[in-house]
Amino acid sequence: MSKRIYMSIFWVVLGGALTALEIAGRVDTFWGSMGFALIIIGLLQVVRFIRYQRNEEYREKMDVQTGDERNRFLANKAWAWAGYWFMLTCAVGTIVFKLMGKEELMMLSSGAMCLIMLLYWACYLVLKRKY
């Protein structure tokens, strides 16, 4: 079995534990709901893995989808666009929240911008050394 199936089973078990703790009254409903969501996600991943193993057409489709150079280019481009739009949204949010007097939200928005910039810089340096 692959590492993915083990991770999916881990999510189901973790989700079951969180849900059980919520039923027992040891944690609040946030964690119980999170556990239920993890169970659903883990089960969907297991079903997808089984379908991949048993269905030749589905396997070919998924292999092409994940290995195709055009799809990889589009995925990378989509991440870049998402990053640009996130930065723009945070910048506008920072200004709007400051004008509204919402200091906590302004700090959160500007902090998110700083975090993304630090991550970008670190990734750039790593990729620069690799390529």
NUMIVEX-969379 format. One record per residue: residue in three letters; x, y, z of N, C-alpha, C, O in turn. Coordinates in steps of 0.02 Angstrom, whole numbers, plus 50000, padded with zeros to 5 digits. Each point is the difference from the previous one (the first is absolute). Example, Ala and Ser with C-alpha at 12.3 -4.5 7.8 and 13.67 -1.06 7.14 Angstrom:
2
Ala506604971650390499555005950000500455006050000500524999950033
Ser499305005449931500425005950003499615005550037500255005550008
This chain:
131
Met500424994050000499585006050000500445006250000500555000150026
Ser499185005149945500395006149995499935004250063499584998750043
Lys500845006449959499995004650057499335003750004499785001750055
Arg499914999549888499375003749999499444996250035499605003050036
Ile500374990549955499474996250032500104999950075499525000350038
Tyr501114999349984500145000250072499805006850030499725000350055
Met500415005149908499805006650024499245000650003499735002950046
Ser499944994349904499275000350000499714996250059499525002350032
Ile500764991949983499784996150058500155003850065499604999950047
Phe500985003449955500175004150058499475005550011499805001250057
Trp499985002149889499505005350006499344997350026499665003250040
Val500164990849937499374996950023500054998550075499545001350038
Val501034995849983500094998350071500025006350042499685000350053
Leu500695004849926500035006350038499315003250004499795002450052
Gly499854997649892499335002749999499534996250047499595003050034
Gly500484990349966499594996050045500155001550073499555000250042
Ala501095000849973500195001750069499725006750021499745000750055
Leu500315004349901499735006650017499244999850008499735003150045
Thr499944993349911499274999450005499814996550064499525002050034
Ala500844992649983499854996450062500125004450062499614999750047
Leu500915004349951500135004550056499455005250007499825001950056
Glu499915000349888499465004950003499364996850027499645003050038
Ile500234990849941499414996450025500064998850075499515000450037
Ala501114998249985500124998850072500015006550040500044999850062
Gly499925005949905500005006450034500685002550021500055004550042
Arg500484992749930500685002050018500255006149960500445003650023
Val499284997449917500195005749959499365003349975499464997150003
Asp500605009149973499405003549977499804997949928500344995949969
Thr499125007050007499734997849936500455001849941499964996849948
Phe500475008250059500465001649947500434994049982500074998149942
Trp500224998850111500444994249988499614993949977500264996149960
Gly499135003250064499594994449977499825000849926500024995249962
Ser499825010950018499865001349930500624999049957499964997349945
Met500615004950081500624998949964500144992649991500214997749947
Gly499654998550106500094992749996499554996949948500214995649962
Phe499165006550036499534997349951500235001649929499964995849956
Ala500295010450034500255002049934500614995849981500074998049942
Leu500375000650106500594995849986499794992949981500314996949957
Ile499185000550075499754993349983499765000049927500174995549962
Ile499435009450020499735000449932500575000649949500014996449950
Ile500465008150062500565001049954500414993649994500184998049944
Gly499984998850112500384993849999499654994549961500314996549961
Leu499045002850050499624994849964499985001549925500064995449960
Leu499845010850022500005001849929500674998549967500034997749943
Gln500515003650093500664998549973500114992549993500304997749951
Val499464998450097500064992749995499614997449940500244995949962
Val499145006650029499604998049942500355001949935500014996049953
Arg500275009950045500365002249940500604995649986500144998349942
Phe500224999750111500584995749992499794993149974500324997349955
Ile499145000050073499764993449977499785000449927500144995549961
Arg499515010050021499795000849931500615000549954500004997249945
Tyr500515006350077500625000649961500334993249989500244998549946
Gln499754997350106500314993449995499614995349954500304995949966
Arg499045004650034499584995149965499765002149931499854995749959
Asn500125010850028499725002449937500565002649955500305005250014
Glu499834991149932500555001749955499895006749965500485003949993
Glu498914997649986499865006449966500115005950048500305005049981
Tyr499454994350079500095005350050500745001050015500235005750007
Arg500154988849998500725000450014500355003949945500415004450013
Glu499444993849924500315003649944499835007450001500435004249990
Lys498934997350022499775007050002500375003850054500235005649988
Met499834991550071500345003450056500755000749987500305005150017
Asp500014989849954500715000449985500155005549949500495003650007
Val499084996949943500095005349950499885006850033500385004749988
Gln499114995750053499835006350032500565002550046500145006050002
Thr500174989450034500535002150047500695000549967500435003650024
Gly499674992749921500674999949969500065004449939500555001249976
Asp498905001249997500015004049940500335006750012499855003550049
Glu500614998449906500385006250009499555006249998500115004750037
Arg499394995249920499545005749995499615000950065499935005650024
Asn499834988850004499635000450063500445002550056499775003950043
Arg500854994149958500465002450052500125007549992500025003750050
Phe500074998549888500095007149987499395004050024500075005150033
Leu499334992449950499395003550020499935000150076499785005150028
Ala500394989550005499964999750073500485005150031499825003550047
Asn500794996949928500485004950026499775007149986500085004450043
Lys499644996849899499755006649983499425001950046499955005750022
Ala499614989549991499435001250044500245001850071499735004550031
Trp500794992149994500285001650066500295007149999499925003750049
Ala500414998149897500285006749996499455005250000500055005050037
Trp499434994049925499445004749999499675000550068499835005450024
Ala500084988850008499695000050067500425004050048499745003650042
Gly500924995749954500455003950043499955007449987499975004050047
Tyr500014998049890499935007149983499345002850027499995005350030
Trp499474991149958499355002450023499955000150076499685004450028
Phe500634990850004500014999950073500365006250026499765003350046
Met500824998249925500385005950021499605006449989499995004450043
Leu499694996149899499605005949985499425000750049499865005450024
Thr499804989049990499445000150047500235001950070499675004050033
Cys500894993349988500275001850067500205007450003499885003350051
Ala500414999249895500215007150000499395004550004499995004750040
Val499504993949921499395004050003499674999250068499765004850030
Gly500224989049995499714998750066500355003750055499685002750045
Thr500984997749951500395003650051499805007350001499895002950053
Ile500065000149888499815007149997499295001150024499865004550039
Val499684991349937499295000750019499924999050075499655003950033
Phe500664990949994499944998750072500295005750042499745001750053
Lys500815001249923500305005750036499535006050000499915003350051
Leu499784998049891499535005549995499384998950043499705004850024
Met500104988949984499424998350041500164999950075499554999650042
Gly501095000749974500204999750071500024993050027499994999050061
Lys500034996149896500044992950021500734997950002500254996849954
Glu500095005150100500724998850006500194992649997500504998249970
Glu499094997650063500164992850002499984997149930500454996249980
Leu499035005449982499934997549932500545002949954500254996649956
Met499925009750055500535003149961500664996550012500384998749953
Met499774999750110500624996550016500004992949972500514997649976
Leu498924999150026499944993349972500125000149925500374995849974
Ser499335008849992500075000649928500725001749980500284997049955
Ser500015007850079500705001949983500484994450021500514998949967
Gly499344997650087500424994350021499974994449949500514996849987
Ala498905002049984499944994949949500425001849939500314995749969
Met499695010850013500415002249944500744998850015500374997649956
Cys499855004150103500704998950019500184992649999500544998249976
Leu499024997650049500134992950001500074997349929500454996149986
Ile499105005849969500044997749931500655002449967500314996249963
Met499895009950051500625002649971500604996150026500474998649962
Leu499534999850103500554996050028500024993049969500544997449984
Leu498884999650009499974993449968500245000349927500374995649978
Tyr499415009549987500225000849930500765000749997500324996749959
Trp499955007550083500725001250001500394993550015500494998449966
Ala499284997950084500334993750019499964995049942500494996749984
Cys498935002749986499924995349945500425002149940500294995849966
Tyr499755010750021500415002449946500744998250010500334997849954
Leu499905003250107500704998450015500144992549992500524998149974
Val499024997850049500104992749994499994998049927500434996149978
Leu499095006449984499954998249929500595002849960500224996949952
Lys500035008950068500575002949966500624995650007500404999349953
Arg499684997650105500564995550011499914993449964500474996949977
Lys498895001050018499854993549969500065000349924500234995249969
Tyr499565010350000499995000449927500525004749975500065001049939
